[in-house]
């Protein structure tokens, strides 16, 4: 199999794994020199049609917690789903190494889950996932990635579908008895994952009972109440929507937990709709803000501006070594040097992608936190509209408007319905401490969007 070429562009490297319905291979895109995961579904398998439906569900979904589907190929033997290759470990492996997780990490992961499931439920054609379990979640660079949509179902197909597939111990009770299912099935699934992260315990047999959360953990009472409400046997007693669950999770964050989330690893990608819109300036302002809160920051230059080269030539004494600069407590390096760095020593990594284009769009969209800087002047609108078109399907991007006053900002966001938008306050020094009320509120709002 080694060196075998598929579809004239993928070089097979190895078999990653296989189940009852499919095999998954690691492959290299020859021209792009990047890795892909290729899932082969045999046409001879009785569940072929259901597995192929999963591929068509995935290809239309755009969210940072869902692997990107690049292409679907087919031959006489079966179908091939070409996906983003994820390096990481399953939630099951992550928890088993630690037995249970602290509350800061649990809420951090829970909010990501809520944002993802809320996205599925709010699609034009809403989707119920119904099979949330630790093995279906990969933790990649502190971001949850949901895989295996084989059990997912469109809400408009629920009435006609008499068979639903869920995993014993994690699926909502109504799935076992073929009662009507709705959004509250996924609320139950999130609750079981919360229970698993808190206790490290899971169910493996039908009818097996779990210990009540109040007697198995010393976690905060607010979190216990949330888990209890998610796991009610009667769906009418659970949260009526994932949005309401998310709101309760956010309300449960006390100062200690909030501080813990901010102190956890944060990976930010910043791009602009046009050149010279302020991506580097904003990147350094964010690094400076976290640096003042004693968070180790790394700025990575993922663009061709050569700002670091110019800084190195002008300020020779700022050089830490041949490849890393240190200015006002912030370490800076070019993207090429990232491969030989130990990124785990940094609390915050800010990646400056410069002007958004087709050549860097995929990299930008893989960022855990995505920020796109837009302009709203008459001569800038064309650039902004072009950038928005490129990422229109993604709902988890933070949009920032630069060089605008309050009136111009309010006019600009009229066309940004249901988008997270912020106005960048004027500050000529990227290393300056936020002093005025507008700057302080700006960073508070940004932190809120980063954890929601």
N, C-alpha and C positions, 0 to 999 in steps of 0.2 A: 504493500500500500504506500510505502514511503515514496515520495517524489511523484506520486500519481497526480495528474492534473484533471480537475473537474471543470467543465463548462468553459474551458480555455482561459480561466483566470484564477482558479483557486488551487494551490498546491497543498495536498493533504499532509498533515504532520503526524497525527496519532488519533486513536479512538479515545474519546473522553469518558464515555459511558454508554450504557444501553439499558433499555427497559423492555417491557412486554410489547410496546408498540413502535419504538423508534430507537435509532442509534444516533449518537451525537459525536461529531468529529471536530478536532481542531484543525483549521486550515489557514493558509496565508494568502492574502490577496496579492498576486504577483506584482501588479503595477503599483499599487499603493503601499506595498510592504507593511501591511497591517494584518492583525489576526482577526479571524472570524470563527464563529461556531456554526457548523452546518448540521442541521437535524434532518436525518433521512427517515422518511415514513414510507414503509413498504405498502404497495398496492395490494399485496396478498394478505395483509392484516385485516381482520374483521372490523377493527375500529378505525380504518383508514379515513373514512369520511369525517368522523368526529375530530380526528387529529388535524385534518386539512382545514376544517372550520376554524380551529385554533389559530392557524397561520393567517387566515383572512381577517380574524378579529385583531390580531396583533399588528398587522401591517398598517392599520388605520389609527393606532393609538400613539400618541406623542406625549410622553411624560418622563421625567428624569428617573423615576423608579421602575420604568419598564424598559427592558432591553430593546434596542433599535432593530427592527427587521429591515434589512437592506434589499432583499430580493427573495423571490420564490421561483425555483426551477423545477422542471418535471421531465422525466423520461419514461420509458416503458416499464421500468421497475418500481417507480414511486415518485414522491415529491421531496424536494429539498428546500428547507427553510434556512436562509443565510441570515444569521443574527450577529449582533454585537457579542464579542467574546468578553466574558466577565471573569476577572481574577478576584477571588475572595473566598469566603467560607459561608456555609449555610447558617441560618439562625440556630439550628439544632446544634451544629458544631461549636458555634460561638458561645451558646449557653452552657453546653456540657463541659467546656473547658473551665468555666467560672462557677458552675453549679446554679447560680442565680445572678441577676444583674442589680446594680444599684438603681435607685429611683431616678436619678438624673438621666441615665442612658435609656431606661424604660420609656420615660415620657418623650425623650428625643426621638426614639424609634416609633412610638405610638403616634406622634404627630405626623410623621412621614407616612405611616400607614393610612391615617385618616385622610390626608391630602390626596393620596393615590386612589383610595376606594371612593372618595367623594368625586374625584375626577371621572371614574368609571360610571358612577351613578348619574352623572350630569351630562354625559355624552348625548349627541343628537338621538342616537339609538342606545339608550341606557343599558349597561351591562352589569349583571350580578356575577361576582367571582365564585362564591359559595364553597371554595375549598382552601381557605387560608390555613396554612400549617407551617411549622418551622422549616421543613424540607423544601418548601416552595419559595423561600426567601433567601437571597444571597446578600451578604453584607460586603459591599465593595467600596473601599475608601470612605467608610462611615456612612454610606448611603445604602438604604434598602433597595433591592431589586427584586421585583415579583416575577417569577417564572412559571411556566406550565399553566397555560390557560385552557387546558383540555376539558375542565369541568365548567368553565364560564358559559353563561347563557344570556341571550338578549332578553330583556324584560318583556318584550312583546311576544316572545315565544313560550313564556312560562305556562300559559293556559293549555298549550298544545303538547307540552313536553311532560310525559308521565315518568321519565327516568332522569334523576339528577344524581351526580356523582360527587360524594364528599368523603372525607377521611374520618374514620371512626375516632371519636374523642375530640374532634375539632369542628365537625359539621354541626349546624343547628339541629335541634331535635325534630323540627318539622320535616327535615329532609328524609329522616328514617321512616316517617309515617305518611309520606307523600301528601302532606297538607300543603296549602298554598304558601308559596315562598315570595319574599319581597326583600327590600333593602335591609330589613332587620336580621336576615340570615347572616349578612356580612358584619353587622354590628356584633352578633354572637361570635363570629370568627375572630374579630379583633379582640373581643373579651377573652377568648381562650388563649390567644397569643400573649396577651398581657398576663394572664394567670401563669402561663408557662415561663415567661421571662422573670416573674416575681418568685416563683417557687422552684423552677427547674423540673417540675413534674408534668408528665403527660399521660394520656389514657391510650391504651392499646387494645382493649377488648370491649365488645358491646356490653352495655349495662354497667360497666365499671363506674364507680362513684369517685368523685374527687373530694378531697378535704375542703371544707369551707375556708375561703381566703382569710377570714378573721382569725382562724386558729393556726394558720401555717406561716404567718409572716409578721414582722414588726414594721412593715411599711406604713406610710402615712395613711390616716383614716380616710382622707379624701380619695386617694387612689383605690383603696379597698372598696369604697362605696361605688366608684365608677365601674370596677370590675364586676361587682355583684349585680349592678343594674344591667350590664351587657349580657350576663349569663342567666337571666331569668328564663325559666322554662317556657312561660307564656310570652309570645312575642309582643303582646300588647303592653307588657310591663317593662320592656327594654326601651332604649332610646329609639325614638321614632325615625331617626336619621343619623347618618355618620356626622353630619354637620353639628348636631346637638351634642354628640359624644365629644367631638373636637372642642367645642366651646367649653365643656366641663373640664376637659384636660387642661386647656389653657388657663381656666380659672383656678385650677388646683396648683398651679406653679407658684410656690412661695419664693421668697427672695433667695433662699439657699439653693433651691432647685434651679431657678432662673440663672443664678450665677454659675451653677454647674454646667448648664447647657452652653452658656456663653464661653465657658472655659474649655469645652470639648472641641475636637478638631473641626475647623471650618474651612471649606474649600470653595473659593469664590472665583468665577470667571467673569471678566468684564470686557465688553465689546462696544463699539460705537457705530452709528449709522453712517458715518463719514469720517474722513481724516480730520485731525485737529479738533475733535469735538470734546476732548478732555478725558480720554480713558486713562492715560498714564497719571494725570493729575488726581483723578478720583481714586485710582488704585492706591496711590501713595497716601491720600487722605485716610482711606480705610485702614491701611497698615498702621499709620500713625495713631489713629484712634485706639486700635487694639493694643498697640505697643504701650500706650499710656495706661492701659489697664493690665499691664504686666503679662501680656500674651506674646509669646515668641512668634514673630511674623516673617514670612518669606515672600518677596515680590519676584515673580517669574515673568520675564519678557518673552511673550509668545508673538511677537510682531517684528517687522523689519525697520523700526524707527531708529535703531542703534543708539537709543538714549543711554544705555549703560556704557557703551563704548565711548560716547562723548563725555560722560561723567568721569570715567576712568582716566581719560587723557587730561581732563581739566583739573581733577583733584586726585593726584597720585596717592596721597596719604590716606585716602578712604579705602584703599585696597586691603581686604582681609587676606586674600591669597590670590592666586592667578585668575580665579574664575568667579569669586564671590566678593561683592562689595558690602560694606556695612556703613550705613549713613543714618545717624540719629537713632541708633538701636534697631534699624530695619535691615535685614540681610536681603541682597538683591543678586539675582543670577539670570543668565539667559536660559531659555527652555532646554537647549541642548545639554546643559550641565545637570539637568534634573535627574537624569538616569543614574548618576553616580553619587547622588546626595541621599542622606538619610532624612527623609521627609517627616518621619515620626517625631523628630525633635521640635517641630513647629506646631503651634496651636492654630495658626491662621496662615493659609496659603492663598495669595491673590494672583491670579493669572491674567495678564494684560494682553488681550488678543488684538488690540488696535481696531482697525476698521473691519466690520463683519463682512465676510464674503463667502463664496462657495468653497474656497480652499480651507477655511478654518471653521465653518459652520458646525460640522459634526463634533469637533473638539470642544467648541464653546458649549454646545448643547449637552455635553456629557458632564459639565460642571455641576456640582451639588447645588450651588446657589448661582443663578445666572442673572447678570445685570446688563441691560442694554441701554446705552446713553443715546438720546435722540435730540435733534434740534427742531425748532418750530418756526424759525424765520421763513419767509416766503421762498427764499432761495435754498433752504434746507429741507423743505417738505418732501421734495422728490426723493432725496436720500433716505429720509425717515420712512416713507411709504414703501420703498424698495426693501429696506431691512425688515419692516413689519411683515411684508409678504413672505419673506424667507422663513420666518419663525411663527407664522400665524396660528399654527396648530398647537403650539405649546402654551399651556396655561400657567406655568409656574415661573415665569420670567418677571423680574423686577425692572420696571421702566423708569429711567431718570431723565429729566429734562434739564439741559444745561443752558446757561446764558439767557434765562427768561425771568421776567418779573411775575408777580402774582396774577395780574390780569392776563398776561400771555399764557401762563400755565393753565388757568381755569378754562381758557378757550381751547387749548390743546387737548386736554383730557376729556372733552365732550365726546370725542370719537374713540375714547379708550375705555368703553364700558366693560366692567368686570375685570379690569386689569389692575395690577398693583403698580401705582405710579407715585413718584416722589419728585419734588423740585429741588435741585442742587443749590444750596445757599452759596453766595459768592464768598470766596476766600482765596486770595492770591498765593498764600503760602501753604503748600500741601502738608507741611509738618506742624502747622499751628494748632494749638489746642482750641476746640470749639468753645467760644466764649459767649456769643450772643444767643438769644433764645431760639432763633430759627435754626442755627447750626446744631444746638443741643437736641431740639425736637427731631431734626432730620436723622441724627444717628440713633435716637431712641426708636423712631419709626422703622429704620432700616433693620435694627436688631429684632424688632417684633416680626418683621417679614421673614427674617432668616430662620426663625424657630417655628413659624406657623406652618 
